[in-house]
């Protein structure tokens, strides 16, 4: 059960990030902000994958 909840949260996180980035883009900020906001998410995913393997 907890694994399926985890997968659902991983699917929702990028969508939330995308929505936030779209709002930031509409405010007139530059595009590299999207890369900066996705970096912590990618790091979190890598850390979780490593911890799942161990």
C-alpha positions, 0 to 999 in steps of 0.5 A, a space after each residue: 500500500 505504501 509503495 503505491 502511495 509513494 508512486 502516486 506522490 511521485 506522479 503528482 510532484 512533477 505536475 505540481 512543479 509544472 503548474 508552479 513553473 507555468 505560473 512563474 513563466 506567466 509572471 515574466 520570469 526567465 525559463 532557467 527557473 524551471 531547471 532550478 526547480 526540477 533539480 531538487 526533485 531529481 536529487 530526491 528521486 535519486 536518493 529515494 531509489 538508492 534507499 529503496 535498493 539498500 
